[in-house]
Amino acid sequence: MTETADVASAASSRDPAVGLRAVRSLRALVERLEEIQVHNARDQGWTWEQIAQLLGVTRQAVHKKYAAGRGPLRRRS
């Protein structure tokens, strides 16, 4: 947790090199967290529409981003 807090703190650095590296790290973290939660929701039976609504995107956008390799006839990783 402190590592994440350190990165979040660095994002407001006056040094652009430090701040921009922190922003990149936070962006990667957010992408990973979103992926984990989308798969969690799908495993619990949520629809693409329900997930998209909470993420503030279209059903098509979330489906395109996360549907590959999943579904009843596809292997789960």
N, C-alpha and C positions, 0 to 999 in steps of 0.2 A: 504494500500500500504506500509506503513512503517513497518508493521509486516513482510511482504514478504521481504522487503529490509533488515530488521534485520536478518532474517533467512539466506538470501543470504550472508550477511556479516559474520555471525557466521560460515558459511561453510569453511571459510578460517582461522579459529581460530587455534592457535598453540596448543590448548588443544584438544586432539583427542576426548574426550567425548563430548565436545561442537560441534566440527566439524562434527562428525558422526551423532549426533542427528539432526543437521541442514540438512545434506545430506538426511537423512530419510524423513524429513519434505518436502524438495524440491522434492524428488521423488514422494511423495504422491500428491503434488500439480500438478506436471507435468502429472501424470496419470489422475487426475480429469479434468484438462484442455483439455487433449487429448480426453477424453470421451465426454466432452461437445461439442467440435468442430466436432468430428466424427458424433455425433447425429445431430448437426446443419447442417452439409453438407448433410447427408442423408435426412433430412427434406426438404432440398432445391433441392433434386433430383440428387445429385452427385452419381456417381457409386462407387462401392468398389475399382475399379481400379484407379480412379482419387484420391481418398483419400489415398490409399496405396502408390501411386507414390509420393505424397507430404510428406508422413510420412517416406518414404524410406524403406518400407517393402513390402512384397508380398500381393497381393489381398487376398489370402487365409488366411494370418496371421491376417489382419485387420478384415476380415469377421468373422473368428473364434472367435476373441476377442470381437466383438461388435454386431454381428447379432442376438444373442439369444434374443427372446422375441420381435423382431421387424419384420415388414413386413406387407403386406396388410391383411393377415388373422390372425395376432397377435395383441394383445392389446398393445398400447403404454403406457408407464408409465408417 
